Amino acid sequence: MNPNFLQTPIPYLKGVGPNRAEILRTELGIETYRDLLQLFPNRYLDKTQYYKINQLQPSGADVQVVGKIIHIKTVEQKRGKRLVAKFVDETGEMELVWFRGHKWIREQLKLNEPYVVFGRTSRYGSVFSMPHPEMELLSEHQAGLKIAMQPIYPSTEKLSAKGITNRVISKMIQQLFLESKGQFPESLSTNIIGELKLISKSEALFNIHFPKNQDLLAKAKFRLKFEELFFVQLQLISKKIVRKQKIKGLPFDKVGENFNSFFNQHLPFELTDAQKRVVKEIRNDMGSNAQMNRLLQGDVGSGKTIVALMCMLLAIDNGFQTCLMAPTEILATQHFNGLSELLGDMKINISLLTGSTKKSIRNNIHEQLENGELHILVGTHAVLEDKVQFKNLGLAIIDEQHRFGVAQRSKLWHKNEIPPHILVMTATPIPRTLAMSLYGDLDVSVIDELPPGRKPIKTVHRFDSNRLKVFQFIKDEIKKGRQIYIVYPLIKESEALDYKDLMDGYESIARDFPMPEYQISIVHGKMKSSDKDYEMERFAKGETQIMVATTVIEVGVNIPNASVMIIESAERFGLSQLHQLRGRVGRGAEQSFCILMTGSKLSEDAKTRLQTMVRSNDGFEIAEVDLKLRGPGDLMGTQQSGLLNLKIADIVKDNQILQTARYHAIQLLKNDPKLEKPENSVVRMAYSKMMQQSNIWNYIS
């Protein structure tokens, strides 16, 4: 087989031509033979069995029957006509029915010739009928390529309208197999194939499109899913190895005065074992000669900020500057305030840079960064601007990384001649499955315990009909001196509706909690920043007891005295959002509560989400359930929806295969880092071909 055969443009395939090629390109992204070969079926119709007419059941399943047409008639009906053929075998009779295309169909049909018909049957009285069946003369059926299980391919309305039916696509793929003689180059080593008892690449491709039976189909799926995940992992892991070997890091070899005096005199509480472990992992990374690229995962309130600060102090002790970048102004400001408070009277110079920083302050920051006087810069995207130049940036920390693109991360890399160490932090627990695929090129640290003295938040689900009891509970908590959040959903498509919900809610709360006994703050997206800040400030100082808000308070607001979170219309929130919101309470030593309010009509998914929240406080468990409910695309928000652009594997359902693939990729690179051994030559060829056609970022946004 010509090695470039699969790169042939699709119009050259017999039966395609320029017009069909254009529709295949725009509708399914098919440009080459390879793209067509990788258009895998969504499902299969089992054509291994032939039914007799007297065996038919009203099951709504697709069946195939062998028989003859003995009579054809046209029947008038309210609207138009239908064409009806009497179809018989030795056990009985049924009807074949067409509601359109009568003239053409009538010309094609042959009386008293054996046909194989395939379709979905329904029963009227005692007679079965099959509308618009697929038909083939028995003689052709026996001579044709035996497709026992018929593949059903992805399709669109436009494809159907242009006559590119499932059958046409199947014919194109048959043509491709004829032209290639069904021979495709192997891409896995004989060792891996032997160890996992895989079928060959050619067999797998044939049986994914034209499976002879269920068993061969299962083997083909396993082989192709494994291969796809294996090459993604190979790419991620080899990137990691190359980075560690080639990209020299800045060696932070000393633990100096700033780190020690903070550790001994300024720590607000003793570090948890998890925090100590993570600081140690990071110190080891920054002390080696390689550039650190580490992901720090920790649930809401697990104390990531202190870990981040200790890493910054290490950088400063070694003569470098550091920066911390957050996705929103609220969060950046909060980080800035939190770090300043932790540093207390230490001689560390820290500044905040956001879109709304005044020009005079901005110029001062630029100057201090360039002459090295400024040690820590906290900011939003503003940090990435070309005007922001460091004297020597040694560590860049990115918070909630999934809100920043790859391009933005690389801008930080270029802020120093030798790339700075990178620490990516997230409070959105990422299930292991996703972390292996999305961040397979990063080292991962997890803070998996909460600071001492924190009590788990009690979560309950209440229906709207229990609202009075809930209000009484709020009043009791306020009497104890506590503060309350009441959150309304904010869903972009229905801003007007959400705003109305919020305002209606605010009015009913104001009626039940009248002034001057109660003070209420309100925060929503339509307010000016300054007004939002003013309301937040009042709540933070304890001047108001209730904060009514849309989800703007989701990230990072820290008010230890707020101990009750009420989430209205909780069924409209995603699981990770509910978990993030719940994390706004439970920051003090008192028992905290989260109350999920819903209407009485709930979908199955909504019930699962609410039950999970009531049952578990563990962010990782919640993220796993979320991943199962929503799939990998939605989990990371819209800019990550092309998350893993996989052709056949699904990282949630195929988690086991993913782990196997990662294990084999690691073993292979351990024994043969450059894929130079003769037994790995096929892997090397397949890998370099992939690298020419695509980059890992085609798989991972």
N, C-alpha and C positions, 0 to 999 in steps of 0.2 A: 504493500500500500504506500502510495506517495505520502511522505511525512507531512506535506502541507494540504493534504486532501480535505481535512476538516476546516481549513481556513477558506475554502472555496465560497465565493459569494452565493447566496441562496438562489438568485434568479437562474443560475446555471443548472439547477436540479430539474430533471425531466418532469414536466407536469406543473412547474411553478411559473416561470416567466416573469416579466417586469411588473405587471399589474398586481398579481398575487403577492409578489415579493414585497411591494410597497406596503400592502395592507399587513402582511406578516411583521414587517419592520415596525410600523406605527402602533399596531395593536399588541404584539407580543414581544417586541424587541428582538426579533429573529433576523440576523443579517448574514450568518454563515451556516455551513453545514453543521458545525459544532453546536451552534445555538439551537438548531432544530433537534439535534440528537439529545440535547439537554432539556428539551421541553418534555418533562416527565408527566405521565398521566396523573390526574387527581384521584381517580378511582377506577374500578374495573367491573365489567358485567361478566358474570360467570356463564360462559357458553359451553361448559363441559357437558351439560345435560340436555337431552331432547325429551320434551313432554308429549304424551298422548293427549288428545282433546279431553278424554274422560278423566284425566288426572288433574285438570286445571282447578285451581283454588282461587277464590276472590281475595288474593293477598296483596295485590298492587305491586307485585314483583315483576321484573322483566323475565320473560321465558321464551324459549324457542321451540317451534313445533314444525314437524315435517308433514306436508299434505298436498292436496291439489285444489285448484279453483274449479268449481263445476258450473258456476253461474255468476253473472255480473248484472247489477241493475242500478238505476239512478232513482233516489227517493226524494220527493219534494218535502221541504220542511219549512217552518215559519220564515226563517231567513235563508234564502238560497236553497241549495240541494246538497245531498251527500251521495257518494258513490259507495255501493255495498257489494262485496264479493262473498259468495258462499264458499267456505274453505272446509274441506273434509279429510279425515283419515279413516282408518278401519274401525275407529272406536266411536266416532261421532262427528258433529259439525259445529262450526263457529263462524263469526262474521269478521271480515276485514273491512275497515271503514276509512274513507278519505273525505275530508271536508273542503279540500282545495286541490287544484292541479288536476281536475278530473280528466280533461281531454288527453293530456300527456300520459297519465297513468293508465287510462283505458287502452291506449295504443300499445303500451309496453306489456300488459298482462297477457299471459298465455293460458288458455284453458287446458285442463287435464294434463298439465305437466307438473312433475314433483318440484315443489318449492320448499325452501327453509324460510320460515317467517320468524321475526324476532321483535318483541315489544311488550308493552304493559297491557295486561288484560283487565277488562271490567265485565261485570255480569248484569244483563238486563233480563229479568225473569229467569228462565232456565238456560238462556243462550249467552255464551261468552263472546265478547267482541274485542278486537285489537285495533285501535285507531292508528293510522299512519305507520304501519309496520315497516321494519327494514326487511327487504326481500332479496333472495338470491336463488337462482335455479339450483336444485340439488347437485346437478352435474358440475356447475361452476364452484359451488361451495366445497365439493370434495376435491376439486383440482387446485383450489386456491391455497394460499399460505394458511396453515391451520392456526387460527387464533382462538384458542379455547376460551381465554378470558379476554373480553374485549376492553381495550383501554379507553377511558374517557378523558380527553385532553382539556386543558383550560381554554375557555372561549370567551368571546365578547359579542355584543349585539351586532357590531359592525361586521365581524367575521361571518356570522350567520347570514346577515343581509347580503353579503357579497358571495354567498354560496360556498364559503370555506367551512364545510361542516366537519364534524368529528371524523366522518368517514374519509373526507378529502385529506385531512391532516394525517390520518393513519396511512393512507395510500402514499403520501409524500415520504413518510418515514420508512415504509416498506421499500420505496424506490432507493432511498439512501442506503439501506442495508444491501440491496441488490448491487448498487454501484461499488460499495466497499467490500463486497463478498462477506459482509459480517465480521471482518477482521479489523480490530482496533488495537493500537499499541498498548501494551501493559504499562501500568504506572506505579505498581507496588512491587517491592522486592520479594523474591521467592521465600525468604525467611518469614516475612510478615504473612504472606498468603498461606504458607504452611502452618505457621503457629496458630492462626485464627481460622484455619480451614475455609478460606474464602474461595468463591468461584472466580474464574478469570474475568478480566475486564470485558472481553467480547461477549462472554456468556451473560454477564450481568446486564450489559446494555441490551442484548437481545431479549432477555427475560423481563426487563422492566417494561419494554414496549409490547412484547408478544409472549406473555408468560404461558407456558404449557399447563401449569397447575399452581395451586396455592403455595406449595413447598418451594418451587423454583422462584416464585415471585418474592417470597420472604428472603431467600438467599440473595437475590439480586438487590433488594432494598438495603439489606445489611451491608453488602459489599460497597454500594455506591454512597451510602450515608457515611460509612466509616472513612472512605477515601476522601470525601469532601471535607469532613471535620479534621482528618489527619493533616491535610495540606494547609488548612487555616492555622492549626496548631504549630505545624512545622515552621510556618512563616513567622508567627508570633514569637516562638521560642528562639529561632535563630536570630531574630532582631534583637532579642534580649541578650543573647550571647555576644553578638557583634558589638552591641552597645557597651557591654561590660569590658570587652577587650579593646575596642578601638577608641571609644570616646573617653578620653582621660577626664577624671573628675578632679575637683579641687580637694586636696587632702586636708581635712580638718583634724590635725593630729593632737591638738591639746584641749583639755578640759580646763577652762581658765576661771578667772575671778568672778566674772558675771554669772556663769552657770552655777558655780559653787555657792556664791552668796545668795542667789535666788533660792537654790535648793535648801540651804540651811536656815535662811531667815525670812523668806517671803512666801513660802508655800502655804496657802490657806488651809490645806488639810493634807494628810499623808496620801501619797500616791497609791492607787490600787495596784495589785500585782500585774494586771493587764497593762496599765500605763507604764509601769517600770519595764515590762517586757518590750513594749513598743519603743520606748526611748532607747533601750539597748540596741534593738534592731536598727534603728535609724543611726545611732552613733557608729555602729559597725560599718554601715553603708558609707557614711560621710568620712570615715577614717580610712577607708580603702582608697585605692587610686582610681576607682571607677566612678562614673557619674551616677548618683542615686536617682532612681525613678520609682517612687514608692506610692502605693495607694493606702491611705489610712482610713479604715472604716470604723465607725463607732456610732452606736445608736444615739438618739437625741439625749443630751445631758450626760454623756459618758466621760466628758472631760478631755475632748480633743484639743481645745484651745490651750490648755496648760502644756500638753505635749508639744504643740506647735511652738509655743513660746520658748520652751527649753531648747528646742532645735535651733531657734533663731539666736538664742544666747550663745550656743556652741559656735555658730557662724561668726557672731560678733567677736567672741574670744579669739577667733583665728584671723581677725582683721578683715572680715567681709561684711557687706551690707545684705539685708534681706528684705523681701516684700511679701505681702499677703494679699491675694486678690479674691474678691467676693463678687457674686453676680448682681447684687442690688445695693443701692445706697444705704437702705435700712440696715442690711447685714454688715456692710463695710463699717458703718458708723458704730454698730454694736461691737464688732471685733476691736475697733480702735479704742472704744471706751473700756471694754473688758481688759485688753492688754495693758492700757495705761494704769488701770486700777491695780492689776497684779504687780506691775513694776514698781508702783509706789514711788519711793524717793531714790530709786536706783538711777545712776547717771546714764540713762539710755535715752537717745533722742528719737522720738517717734512722731510721724505725721500722717495725716489723712488726706487722700487726694481722690475726689469724685468729680462728676460732671458739674456740680454746683459750687466747687471750690472757687473763691474769688481770685481774680487775676493776680493781685499783689501777693497773696499767700502762695499761689501756684508758682510764681516766679521765684519766690524765696525757696520753695521746695526743690525746684529744678537746680538752683544754685547749690543748695546744701547736699543734694544727691551727688552732684558732679565733683564737689570738693571733699566728699567723704564724711562730712559732719553728721549727716542723717543716717542713723543706724537701721531703723525699721520704717518702711513705707507701707501703709495699709490703703487699699483703694479698690475701685471698680475697674471696668474696662479702660478707664482713663490712664491706668498704669502702662497700658500697651502702646500709647501714642509715641511716635518717633521722638518727640521733644523730650520725653522722659529718659534721661541718660544717667546710668549709675557710674560711680567711680569703679567699684568692684562688687558686682552682685554675686553672692555665693550660694544663696538658697531662695528659691521661689516657692511659695505655698499657694495652692489654688484650692479654694473652698467650693464645694458643690460643683465639681468638675464637669458633670454632664451638661451644665448650662453653657459651657465654653466649647467652641469647636477646636479641632486639631490645629487649624491654622493659627488660632489665637495662642495655643500652647507654644507653638514653635516661635512665635514672636518673642516670648519670654526667653527662649533659649539664646536668642541673638543679642540679648542685653549685656552679654559679657563675652570676651574672646573665648575663654574656656566655658562651655555651657554650665550654668549653675546647677546645683542639686535641685531636684523637683520633688515636692511632696504634695500629693493630691489628697484632699480630705473630703469625705462625704458622710452625711448623717442619713442618707437614704441607703439602708442596708441593701447590698447587691447580692442576690443569691449566688452561691458558688458557681453554679452552671454558667451564669452570665458573666461573672467576674473572670472565669477562665477564658471566655471567648472575647469579652470586650477589653479586658485589661490583662490579657495573657502575657503582654510584654512588660507589665509592671510587677514589682514585688508587692505582696499584699500583707498589711498588718491589720489586726483587728483588736479593738478595745471591746471586750465582751463582758465587762462587769460594770455596774454603776458604782459611783463613789459611796463610801459608807454613810449610813444615816438616812439614805434615801429609801422611802417606802414605795413599793410598787403601787401604781395608780389603779384604783378600783374603777372598772368600766362596766356600765349597765346600759341596756337598751330599753327605752320607754316609748310607748305610742303616744300620739298627740292627745288621746283621750285622758292621759294621766298628767296633763300639763299643770293642773292646780297643785297636785302633790309635789311636782318638781319645783314650782315657784315657792312652796312652803319650805322646801329643803334649802333653796337659795337664801331665803330670809334667815333661816337658822344659822347658816354658814356665815352670813354677813354679821349677824349678832356676835359670832365668835371672832370677828375682826378680819375675816377672809375677804378675798376679792374674786370676782367671777368673770369668765369670758363667755360670751354668747356669739357663736359664729354662724353666719349664713353662707350658703354656697355662692360661688361666683363662677358662672360658666359663660365664656365669651359670647356664645351665640345668642344668649338671652339676657343681655345686660339690662335692658329696660325692665324685664320681668324680675330679675334678681334684685334690682334696685327697689322695685315695688315691694318684694318680699321683705327686704331689709327694713324699709320704712314702715311697712305694716307691723312687722315684728317689734320695731323700736317703739311705735306708738302703744302697742299692747303692753310692753314691758313698762313704759313710762306710766301707764294707768295703774298697773299692779304695784309699782315701786315709786310712789309719788315723792316729789321734792317737798320739803327740804330734807326729809328723813334719808332719802337715797339720792346719790348723784350718779349720773350715767354718762359715759363717754361714747362717742360713735366714730368709727373710722371706716371709710369706704373709698373705692377707686376714683370717684368723681371729685374728691376733695383736693385742694391744693396741698403740696408737700408740707408747707409751713403749718397749715391747719392740722394735718395728720400728726405732725411732730408734737404740736401743742397738746392734742388730745392724748397721745401716747404718754407724754410727759406727765400730764395730770394723773393718769392711771398709775404710772410708775411711782409717783410720789404718794399714792394712796389717797389723793383728793377725791377720786371717784371710785365707787365700789364695783360698778359693772361696766365692762367694755363690750359694746355691741359692734361687731365688725364683720366685714367679708373676709375672705381668706388672705387678705394682705398681712395678717399677723402670723402667717404660716411659718415663716423662717426666722428663727433666732431670737425672738423677743424673750427676755429673761426677767421675770418678775416673781421672786420667790414667794411672795405673799398670796399670789393668785393660786387658789387650790381647787377651783371647779371649772371645768370646761364643758359647755353645753354646745353640742353640734346639731343645728337645726337641719331638717331634710337630709339626715346623714346618709340616706340611701343614694343621694346624688353625688357623693364623694367616692373617689377611688380609695383603695385600701391604704396605699402608701401616704396619701394625703391625710386620711383619718389618723394614721399613726403619727405623722409629723405634727398635726394639730394637737393631738393628745399630749405630745412632748412639751407643749408650752406650760403645762402645769406639772406639779410633782418636783418643783425645783427647790422647795424648802424642806424643813424637817417634818411638817405636818402631813397627815393623810390627805391625799388628793383624789379627786373624783372626775370621771369623764362620763357624761350622760349623752347617749346617742338618741336623738328624737327622730321619729319617722311617722309617716302615715301608715294606714293599716294594709294597704296593697303593696306587696313587695315582690320583686322578681326573685328567682332562685339565686342568681348571682348576688343580689343585694343581701339576701338572707345569709349566704355564705360569708360575705364580707363582715356583716354585723356580728355573726357568731364568732368569727376569728378574732375580732377586736375584743369581744367580751372575754374570750378564753385566754388570749395570749398578750403578753407585754413584750414579747421577743421580736425585735425588728426583723431578724433574719427569717424567722418562721413566717412572719407576715409577708415578707417579700417573696418567699417561695409560693405562698398561696396566691399572691397577686400575680406572679408570673404565670401560674397555671390558668388563672381566670382570664388574664388579658393578653397573654402571648408576649414574646420578647419585644415586638415592635413598639407597642404602646407604652411599655414599662418606663422607658427612659424619656418620655415626652416626645413632642413632634420632631425636633431636629434629629432625633435618633431613630425615626421610624423606619429608616432603611437599614436599621441596626445591623442585622446580619443578613446579607443579601444571598441567602443560601438557595441552591436549586432543589435540593431534595431533603436535606436533613432539617430537623427542628430541634433547636437546642434545649427546649423544655422536654419534649416527649422523648428525645433521643439522648437524654442526659448520660445514660450508661455508656452508650457508644462514644459520646464525647470524651468521657473519662478514659475509656480504652484507647481512643485515638491520641489523646494527650500523652498517655503513658508511653505508647509506642514511638511517638515523635521525640519524646525526651530520651528514651533508650537509644534511638537511632543516632541522635545528635551527640549523645555522650560517647558512643563508640566510633562515630565517624563525623566529626563536626563539619567538615567541608564536603561531605558526600563524595569522597574520592575513591572509596573501595569499589572494586568491580561489581560486587553483588548489589550495590546501591545505584548502579548507573541508570537503571530505568527510573528510579525515584528522582535522581538528579535531572534527567531529561524532562520528565513531566513537570518538575518544579520550575525549571528555567523557562519552559514554555508558558507556564501560568504567569510567571513574573513578567514575561513580555506582554501578555495579553492584559494583565490586570495587576493591581497592586492590592495589598491587604486592605487599603482604605476603600476598595470597592466592596469588600465584605463588611467592613466596620466603618460606620460613619464617624 
